[in-house]
Structures are given as structure tokens and as C-alpha cells.
Amino acid sequence: MSDDLEVHDSSGNVFDDMGMRDAEEHLAKAELARIIRKSIRDRGLTQAEAAELLGAAQPDVSELVRGKLSRFSMERLERYLNALDMEIRIQVGPRPNGKRRAGITVEVVGSF
């Protein structure tokens, strides 16, 4: 192991750790995409079957599965979740104390 290796604590958001703009939105999109991929996998769908269900093209599903999310808006990912019978609820509230700026959080729940 190299002596010049530095280890830093994570903020909990890899996009923020890398200094990316809109890091919380990137993380939220990644979480929504992860839920979509898991649902597709759990249902045993092929990419072609998933594309038909989502109303998308198969190459779009391929990009989604591979984590290439630049062409996917939050709204589009939300439509895909609805097509997979996933309920989406958005909660809005004041920024928590101790947090330097307001952000976006995705939380998966068992039921509402």
C-alpha cells in the first residue's frame, strides 16, 4: 500500500465529493435510476420488455441500466417509476438546521 494515499471522509454524496454542480440532483437521479433498475431486474424483464412497459426505446433502457443518466430528467424517471406501479410522493419542508443549503433526498419506503 502506498504511503502517499490520502483518505477523506465522504459527505454521503459522491457527486458532491467530486465537486460536481447540482450534486444533490445527480444523486437523486441516480437513486431513482437504481430503483428502476431493481424493479426491472426483480420482474425478470428484458430490456426490450422494460422499454415497452416504460414507453421508451430499448437503447434508452440500456443507457439507464448502465447508469448513463445525462439524457434523463427527474420527470422522465418519475414517469418510468409510475409505469412500474411505483407511487411517488414529494415532500417539501424547511432546510434542516446544520445543513448549509437545501437539497433533494430520495427515500424508498415499503408502503404509504
C-alpha positions in Angstrom: 0.0 0.0 0.0 1.3 3.4 -0.9 2.2 5.9 1.8 1.1 8.9 -0.2 -2.6 7.7 -0.4 -5.0 10.1 1.3 -8.3 9.0 2.7 -11.1 11.6 3.1 -14.5 11.2 4.8 -17.4 11.1 2.4 -20.2 13.7 2.6 -22.6 10.8 1.8 -22.9 12.1 -1.8 -20.2 11.0 -4.2 -21.2 13.7 -6.7 -20.6 16.4 -4.0 -17.3 14.8 -3.0 -16.2 15.1 -6.7 -17.2 18.8 -6.6 -19.9 18.4 -9.2 -22.6 21.2 -9.7 -26.1 20.2 -8.7 -24.7 17.2 -6.8 -27.9 16.5 -4.9 -29.9 16.4 -8.1 -27.3 14.0 -9.6 -27.6 11.8 -6.5 -31.5 11.9 -6.6 -31.5 10.8 -10.3 -29.0 8.0 -9.5 -31.3 6.8 -6.7 -34.4 6.9 -8.9 -32.5 5.0 -11.7 -31.3 2.4 -9.1 -34.9 1.8 -8.1 -36.0 1.5 -11.7 -33.1 -1.0 -12.5 -34.0 -3.1 -9.4 -37.7 -3.2 -10.4 -36.8 -4.3 -13.9 -34.5 -7.0 -12.6 -36.9 -8.1 -9.9 -39.6 -8.6 -12.6 -37.2 -10.5 -14.8 -37.8 -8.2 -17.7 -35.5 -8.0 -20.7 -34.5 -4.5 -21.8 -37.0 -4.8 -24.8 -39.8 -5.8 -22.4 -38.9 -3.0 -20.0 -38.8 -0.5 -22.9 -42.3 -1.4 -23.9 -43.6 -1.2 -20.4 -41.9 2.2 -19.8 -42.9 3.6 -23.2 -39.2 4.1 -24.0 -36.8 2.9 -26.7 -34.6 -0.1 -25.8 -31.4 1.9 -26.2 -32.7 4.3 -23.6 -33.3 1.4 -21.2 -29.8 0.2 -21.9 -28.3 3.7 -21.0 -30.5 3.8 -17.9 -29.3 0.3 -16.8 -25.7 1.3 -17.4 -26.1 4.5 -15.3 -25.7 6.9 -18.2 -28.3 9.4 -16.9 -27.4 12.7 -18.6 -30.4 12.5 -21.0 -32.9 11.6 -18.3 -34.8 14.3 -16.4 -36.2 13.7 -13.0 -39.7 13.9 -14.6 -38.9 11.2 -17.1 -37.5 8.9 -14.3 -40.7 9.6 -12.3 -42.8 8.6 -15.3 -40.9 5.3 -15.5 -41.4 4.7 -11.8 -45.2 5.2 -12.3 -45.2 2.8 -15.3 -43.6 0.3 -12.9 -46.5 0.8 -10.4 -44.4 2.8 -8.0 -46.1 5.6 -6.1 -44.1 8.9 -5.9 -44.7 11.4 -3.1 -42.8 14.7 -2.9 -42.5 16.4 0.5 -41.3 20.0 0.9 -40.1 21.5 4.1 -37.6 23.9 5.6 -33.9 23.2 5.3 -32.7 21.2 8.3 -30.5 23.0 10.9 -26.9 22.4 10.3 -27.3 21.8 6.6 -25.6 24.6 4.6 -28.2 24.6 1.8 -31.5 22.9 0.9 -31.4 19.9 -1.3 -33.2 16.8 -2.7 -33.4 13.4 -1.0 -34.8 10.2 -2.3 -36.2 7.7 0.2 -37.6 4.3 -0.6 -40.5 3.1 1.7 -42.3 -0.2 1.9 -45.7 1.4 1.7 -47.6 4.7 2.3 
